[in-house]
């Protein structure tokens, strides 16, 4: 049986379309993705609730994937420390083929059933940790093997897939199936499937970090002040929160090193 992600595009003769028509038709397909994600909210809620419960006890979150899926996990994980001020290693993205595969495909790396658990093993995993497999097809051996072994070792397991009833989903306690239908270019899962995975990852990491207390109001009060843009943003957050001048806020931020500490120490008098 042919998988949904490999099914024929709703469009044909793409090479005969104008640039305008290509863009309009791609955009029309993209519009369907958030609706597919919406249907998966109950599954996402269940997965996130389980992740948060473990992370509040000191657990970590691992993403594993190959190709586009692996890269998306790495992007999401790498944004957590600068955005929320958490330590590196709390959220970890792993890709089949290692770091070299982030930029250039590593042939047959995704077909290694054993390698994902070896990659996770470098972090000395324990039963408070969670592994989320990301695989549009839902049949990537690297992801299946990693999840199977992780679950056997007592880790919490979840996945983000774009085919129903997949082998990846069968290995986890908390599957998230986002069925976006055929791709505009047949089988090109970096398109709608990749967009769906990115939206789901945004929802997972953002909700987890809020639940872990890393947002106050609607502000990233623990963000790393690693460039001039973020220093300015942080200064304005302190200024608006405390109703003081920009200059005063800037001095507080330099003194305490984070928006949270600047506000709390000022208010403590």
RODO-2510 file (C-alpha; in nm, 4 decimals, decimal comma):
residues 269
     n   res          X          Y          Z
     1     x     0,0000     0,0000     0,0000
     2     x     0,1396     0,3370    -0,1043
     3     x     0,1990     0,5825     0,1782
     4     x     0,0246     0,9193     0,1823
     5     x     0,3563     1,1059     0,1717
     6     x     0,4499     0,9247    -0,1506
     7     x     0,1121     0,9630    -0,3222
     8     x     0,0730     1,1558    -0,6456
     9     x     0,0571     1,5343    -0,6321
    10     x    -0,2771     1,7017    -0,6990
    11     x    -0,0949     1,8956    -0,9713
    12     x     0,0779     1,7826    -1,2897
    13     x     0,2854     1,9319    -1,5708
    14     x     0,4576     2,1578    -1,3180
    15     x     0,7275     2,2467    -1,5697
    16     x     0,4609     2,4084    -1,7883
    17     x     0,3311     2,6392    -1,5133
    18     x     0,4255     3,0048    -1,4921
    19     x     0,6161     3,1314    -1,1894
    20     x     0,2948     3,2941    -1,0683
    21     x     0,0935     2,9729    -1,0969
    22     x     0,3646     2,7696    -0,9243
    23     x     0,3698     3,0104    -0,6314
    24     x    -0,0093     3,0262    -0,6017
    25     x    -0,0448     2,6492    -0,6144
    26     x     0,2335     2,5858    -0,3619
    27     x     0,0740     2,8424    -0,1330
    28     x    -0,2676     2,6804    -0,1708
    29     x    -0,1201     2,3479    -0,0622
    30     x     0,0627     2,5122     0,2287
    31     x    -0,2646     2,6598     0,3570
    32     x    -0,3873     2,3089     0,4366
    33     x    -0,1014     2,2333     0,6769
    34     x    -0,2207     2,4238     0,9882
    35     x    -0,5583     2,2532     0,9587
    36     x    -0,3870     1,9142     0,9610
    37     x    -0,1844     2,0188     1,2669
    38     x    -0,5051     2,1317     1,4395
    39     x    -0,6443     1,7788     1,4133
    40     x    -0,3372     1,6498     1,5969
    41     x    -0,3700     1,8852     1,8971
    42     x    -0,5125     1,6126     2,1267
    43     x    -0,2122     1,3918     2,0457
    44     x     0,0277     1,6832     2,0977
    45     x    -0,1370     1,7690     2,4297
    46     x    -0,0931     1,4138     2,5573
    47     x     0,2719     1,3996     2,4490
    48     x     0,3599     1,7417     2,5923
    49     x     0,1914     1,6668     2,9229
    50     x     0,4034     1,3547     2,9622
    51     x     0,7219     1,5389     2,8603
    52     x     0,6623     1,8216     3,1078
    53     x     0,5997     1,5824     3,3969
    54     x     0,9383     1,4184     3,3393
    55     x     1,1308     1,7371     3,2688
    56     x     1,0054     1,8889     3,5949
    57     x     1,1863     1,6009     3,7629
    58     x     1,5093     1,6714     3,5747
    59     x     1,4514     1,4864     3,2494
    60     x     1,5729     1,5902     2,9070
    61     x     1,4164     1,5945     2,5613
    62     x     1,5824     1,4275     2,2630
    63     x     1,4756     1,4642     1,9004
    64     x     1,5963     1,2027     1,6508
    65     x     1,5484     1,2122     1,2754
    66     x     1,7093     1,1839     0,9336
    67     x     1,7387     1,4405     0,6556
    68     x     1,4932     1,7294     0,6773
    69     x     1,3285     1,5776     0,9847
    70     x     1,6599     1,5555     1,1675
    71     x     1,7548     1,9107     1,0728
    72     x     1,4223     2,0439     1,1996
    73     x     1,4792     1,8747     1,5350
    74     x     1,8261     2,0260     1,5582
    75     x     1,6922     2,3733     1,4785
    76     x     1,4259     2,3472     1,7482
    77     x     1,6689     2,2154     2,0088
    78     x     1,9361     2,4732     1,9295
    79     x     1,6938     2,7622     1,9805
    80     x     1,5999     2,6637     2,3369
    81     x     1,9118     2,7919     2,5188
    82     x     1,9183     3,1401     2,3594
    83     x     1,5411     3,1846     2,3735
    84     x     1,4716     3,0478     2,7199
    85     x     1,8083     3,0543     2,8965
    86     x     1,8145     2,6794     2,9599
    87     x     2,1412     2,4889     2,9615
    88     x     2,2696     2,3232     2,6471
    89     x     2,1825     1,9566     2,6639
    90     x     1,8346     1,9988     2,8097
    91     x     1,6884     1,9689     2,4597
    92     x     1,9055     1,7757     2,2135
    93     x     1,8634     1,7267     1,8378
    94     x     2,0293     1,4240     1,6773
    95     x     2,0480     1,3493     1,3048
    96     x     2,1348     1,0306     1,1195
    97     x     2,4902     1,0700     0,9910
    98     x     2,5964     1,3079     1,2671
    99     x     2,6714     1,6779     1,2426
   100     x     2,8077     1,6408     0,8890
   101     x     2,4534     1,5512     0,7765
   102     x     2,3207     1,8906     0,8857
   103     x     2,4640     2,0464     0,5711
   104     x     2,5150     1,7523     0,3379
   105     x     2,3249     1,4256     0,3052
   106     x     2,5132     1,1206     0,4341
   107     x     2,4281     0,8213     0,2163
   108     x     2,2395     0,5371     0,3844
   109     x     2,2836     0,6877     0,7344
   110     x     1,9086     0,6732     0,7931
   111     x     1,9082     0,2974     0,7282
   112     x     2,1151     0,2164     1,0385
   113     x     1,8763     0,0675     1,2948
   114     x     2,1317     0,0796     1,5795
   115     x     2,2922     0,4207     1,5439
   116     x     2,0288     0,6470     1,7037
   117     x     2,0546     0,4718     2,0400
   118     x     2,4351     0,4928     2,0163
   119     x     2,3997     0,8681     1,9532
   120     x     2,1650     0,9070     2,2496
   121     x     2,3957     0,6907     2,4608
   122     x     2,6663     0,9574     2,4516
   123     x     2,4377     1,1657     2,6775
   124     x     2,3983     0,8884     2,9379
   125     x     2,0175     0,8708     2,9081
   126     x     1,7964     0,7808     3,2022
   127     x     1,4308     0,7018     3,2658
   128     x     1,3346     1,0682     3,3114
   129     x     1,4342     1,1462     2,9525
   130     x     1,2065     1,1603     2,6480
   131     x     1,2856     1,0686     2,2877
   132     x     1,0699     1,2104     2,0078
   133     x     1,1260     1,0554     1,6667
   134     x     1,0627     1,2796     1,3668
   135     x     0,9961     1,1034     1,0363
   136     x     0,7579     1,2183     0,7652
   137     x     0,7368     0,8699     0,6159
   138     x     0,7108     0,7021     0,9551
   139     x     0,9403     0,4218     0,8438
   140     x     1,2969     0,5512     0,8901
   141     x     1,5115     0,2700     1,0422
   142     x     1,7334     0,5162     1,2351
   143     x     1,4239     0,6535     1,4077
   144     x     1,2482     0,3182     1,4573
   145     x     1,5559     0,1617     1,6150
   146     x     1,6219     0,4569     1,8421
   147     x     1,2662     0,4673     1,9685
   148     x     1,2398     0,0914     2,0153
   149     x     1,5555     0,0761     2,2258
   150     x     1,4752     0,3946     2,4172
   151     x     1,1364     0,2591     2,5164
   152     x     1,2876    -0,0746     2,6176
   153     x     1,5214     0,1187     2,8473
   154     x     1,2368     0,3028     3,0186
   155     x     1,2545     0,6374     2,8394
   156     x     0,9329     0,8105     2,7356
   157     x     0,8787     0,7947     2,3595
   158     x     0,6792     1,0008     2,1106
   159     x     0,6907     1,0814     1,7411
   160     x     0,5860     1,3247     1,4706
   161     x     0,4909     1,1472     1,1479
   162     x     0,2870     1,2308     0,8387
   163     x     0,1498     0,8871     0,7509
   164     x    -0,1202     0,7031     0,9476
   165     x    -0,0450     0,3705     1,1124
   166     x     0,3302     0,3889     1,0551
   167     x     0,6051     0,1634     1,1975
   168     x     0,7485     0,4638     1,3853
   169     x     0,4139     0,5367     1,5533
   170     x     0,3810     0,1706     1,6499
   171     x     0,6988     0,1952     1,8607
   172     x     0,5949     0,4887     2,0818
   173     x     0,3617     0,5644     2,3687
   174     x     0,2591     0,9044     2,2348
   175     x     0,2319     0,9194     1,8541
   176     x     0,1515     1,2461     1,6774
   177     x     0,0219     1,1858     1,3251
   178     x    -0,0168     1,4944     1,1056
   179     x    -0,1603     1,3840     0,7721
   180     x    -0,0997     1,6637     0,5229
   181     x    -0,1709     1,4643     0,2062
   182     x     0,0271     1,4576    -0,1184
   183     x     0,3153     1,6991    -0,1656
   184     x     0,3131     1,9591    -0,4440
   185     x     0,6161     1,7844    -0,5924
   186     x     0,5352     1,4165    -0,5440
   187     x     0,7251     1,2733    -0,2468
   188     x     0,9067     1,5967    -0,1583
   189     x     0,8396     1,5787     0,2135
   190     x     1,0568     1,8798     0,2907
   191     x     0,7522     2,0816     0,1798
   192     x     0,4148     2,0292     0,3528
   193     x     0,5368     1,7493     0,5780
   194     x     0,8378     1,9538     0,6830
   195     x     0,6181     2,2546     0,7519
   196     x     0,3851     2,0419     0,9638
   197     x     0,6787     1,9047     1,1617
   198     x     0,8149     2,2561     1,2187
   199     x     0,4773     2,3765     1,3465
   200     x     0,4501     2,0772     1,5796
   201     x     0,8031     2,1298     1,7120
   202     x     0,7275     2,4978     1,7742
   203     x     0,4252     2,3899     1,9764
   204     x     0,6156     2,1252     2,1729
   205     x     0,9196     2,3299     2,2755
   206     x     0,7289     2,6536     2,3380
   207     x     0,4618     2,4869     2,5500
   208     x     0,7208     2,2845     2,7422
   209     x     0,9279     2,5942     2,8198
   210     x     0,6236     2,7915     2,9332
   211     x     0,5216     2,5016     3,1568
   212     x     0,8741     2,4943     3,3008
   213     x     0,8402     2,8601     3,3997
   214     x     1,0646     3,0071     3,1327
   215     x     0,8137     3,2731     3,0210
   216     x     0,6634     3,5494     3,2335
   217     x     0,3482     3,7086     3,0953
   218     x     0,4374     3,6765     2,7296
   219     x     0,8061     3,7626     2,7600
   220     x     1,1265     3,5587     2,7214
   221     x     1,2625     3,6794     3,0546
   222     x     1,5498     3,4277     3,0614
   223     x     1,6731     3,4809     2,7035
   224     x     2,0473     3,5020     2,6466
   225     x     2,1652     3,8576     2,5822
   226     x     2,4002     3,7499     2,3073
   227     x     2,3768     4,0373     2,0598
   228     x     2,2823     4,4043     2,0370
   229     x     1,9284     4,3294     1,9180
   230     x     1,8608     4,1094     2,2203
   231     x     2,0224     4,3580     2,4577
   232     x     1,7898     4,6249     2,3224
   233     x     1,4889     4,3949     2,3486
   234     x     1,5786     4,3022     2,7041
   235     x     1,6324     4,6639     2,8012
   236     x     1,2918     4,7615     2,6697
   237     x     1,1299     4,4705     2,8514
   238     x     1,2837     4,5871     3,1802
   239     x     1,1974     4,9501     3,1047
   240     x     0,8325     4,8731     3,0348
   241     x     0,7943     4,6315     3,3247
   242     x     0,9391     4,8708     3,5824
   243     x     0,8323     5,2009     3,4233
   244     x     1,1864     5,3394     3,4304
   245     x     1,4073     5,5048     3,1684
   246     x     1,5894     5,3152     2,8977
   247     x     1,9222     5,4102     3,0535
   248     x     1,8187     5,2846     3,3983
   249     x     1,6905     4,9620     3,2488
   250     x     2,0144     4,9140     3,0564
   251     x     2,2218     4,9518     3,3731
   252     x     2,0035     4,7010     3,5587
   253     x     2,0337     4,4515     3,2761
   254     x     2,4124     4,4851     3,2680
   255     x     2,4287     4,4407     3,6448
   256     x     2,2070     4,1343     3,6758
   257     x     2,2518     3,9679     3,3369
   258     x     1,8905     3,8745     3,2642
   259     x     1,5501     4,0374     3,2407
   260     x     1,4115     3,8163     3,5175
   261     x     1,6897     3,8964     3,7647
   262     x     1,6880     4,2662     3,6783
   263     x     1,3141     4,2983     3,7418
   264     x     1,3112     4,0802     4,0528
   265     x     1,6051     4,2515     4,2195
   266     x     1,4704     4,5997     4,1450
   267     x     1,1287     4,5104     4,2819
   268     x     1,2858     4,3525     4,5896
   269     x     1,4325     4,6927     4,6641
***
